[in-house]
Amino acid sequence: MSFLQHHFAIIQSKFKSTGSHSSTSLSAEKEVYNTTKQDHGKESALLQRLGIWQKKISRFFERVQSIGVTASMDDSAKRKLQIFNLLNFLNLIAGVIVPVTGLLQDRNLPAAAWLAAFAPPMISVLVLTLNWYKKHEAGMIAYFILYPVITSVVYLNGINLGVDLFFILYGILAVF
């Protein structure tokens, strides 16, 4: 936007002067140019900060994905474990948001609702911990046994927290 403003001011000053540049039109051009330079400096500083945050977030996700990865693993096993770790981390984040939302509301929720809300993040923590200690098979078994059990408990109590999407997730993870 500042680029357009700069050129618009130059064109405007050319129309005001009748073929020759007056000292006021030149000073107006310099002022617009200096203002444009300052705005560009602010924008580049903001872009630099965003770039730094983007790199930090990217490194963080790389660290999460590399939990439990060893040098002896082949590429296919590494990719599967990285996807599994990222999936469990995102489940952990989503699983923390649900109880926090429940805490912020004034309604009293039954104990089964709190169990249903806190169980998925606890399972994700368990799986990520098992992967950290390089117990990959135990992590997979815990994930594929505990999530269906918790989902069944949720449905038995008549609570529907959008758990239907977990079954789609099971289908995707059946590739493992």
N, C-alpha and C positions, 0 to 999 in steps of 0.2 A: 504494500500500500504506500509506503514512504517513497518508493521508487517512482510510482505514478505521481505522487504529490510533487516531487522534485521536478519532474519533467513538465508537469502542468504549470508550475510556477515559472519555469524558463520560457515556455511558450507564451504564457500570459504577459510576461515582461517584454517579450519581443513585440507583441501586439500594441502594448502601451507606448513603446518608443517608436518613433516614426522612421525607422530605418537605421538609426544610430543608437548605440547603447549609451544611456545616460548613467551617471555615477550612482543614482538611486536604484536603477534596475540592476546594475552589477552588484551592489551591496545586498539587494533583495535576493539575488541568485546565490550569493555566498552564504547568506543567513539560512536560506532553505537547504543548501548543501550541508552546512554544519549541523543543522537540526536533524537532517536525514542521517548523517554520520552518527550522531548521538543515539538516535532511535535504533539504528542498525547495531550499535554496540550493545545496547540493552537486550535486543533480540538475540544476538549471538551469545551473550552471557546466559540468557535463559535457555537457549538451545544447548549450551555446554552443560548446564546443570541437568537438563533432561537427559542428555547423553550419558552423563555420569550415573544417574539413577538407573537408566536403562541397562548399563553395564553391570551395576551392582545387582539388580534383579536377575539379570541373565546368569551371573555367576552363582547367585543363590539357588536358582532352579537347577543349574548344572550340579551343584553340590548335593541337592536333594536327590536328583536322578542317580548320582553315583554312589548312593548309600549301598554298601555291600558288594560293589563291583570289584572283582579281583582281576589281576593281569592274566590269570590262567583261563579265564572264561573266553569262549569264542564270541564272535561279533553278534550272532543271533541271540545268545543267552544274555549278553550285555544289554542289547536293545530291549529284550523282554523285561529284564529287571528294571531298566530305566523307566519304561512305560508303567510298570507296576508300582514303582516308587512314586512317580509323579501322580498317578491315579490315587494312591493312598494319601499322599500329601493334600491333594485337592479335596478328597473326602474328609480329611481332618479339618481343613479350613471350613468347608460347608457344615460339617458336624459341630463346629464351635459356634457358628452363626445361629443355628437353630436354638440351642439352649439360652444363648445371650438374648435372643429375641423374646423367648419365653420369660426370662427374668425381668425384662423391661416392661412387660405388660402387667396389668393389675390382677388378671384372673389367676385363680388358684388351679394349677394343673394337677391331675392325679399322679400318683407315684409311677404308674406304668408309662405315662407320657414322658416323665423325666428319664426313666430307664431307656425308653425308645430314643430319646434325644441324646443322651450321653453315651449310649453303647457304640454307635458307629465311629465317633472319634476315638474311643478307647480301643476299638478293634484296629483302627488305622495306626494308632500309636504302637500297639502290640506288633503289628506286621512290620512297621518300619524299624522297630527295635530288633526283631528277629533278623531282618535283613542286615541291620548294622552289625550284628554278631555273626553274619554270614550263614545263617540258618535259613536259607532260601526256601527249601522244601517245607519246613515248619511254618514259615510265613505264608506260603501259598495255601497249605492245609488249613491254617487258622482262618485265613480270609474266606476260603470257600466253604468252610463249615460254620463259622460264627455268623457271617452275614445272613445266610438263609435262616438260621435259627432265630436271630434277632428280628428279621423280617416277619417270620411266622408269628413270633410273640406279639409284634405290633398288630398284625391282622387279627389275631385271636382276641385282642383287647378292643378291637373296633376302631383303632386309631389309624388314620390314613395321612401320613406326612409326605405323600408323594413318593412312596417307596417303590412304586411300579417301575421307576427308571432303573432301580438296581437290577431288575431282571434283564433289562436290555444290556446293562453292564456285564452281567454274567455271560450273556451270549457273546459279547465282544471278547471277554477274557477267556472264553472257551478255546481260543486259539493257542493259549499257553499250553 
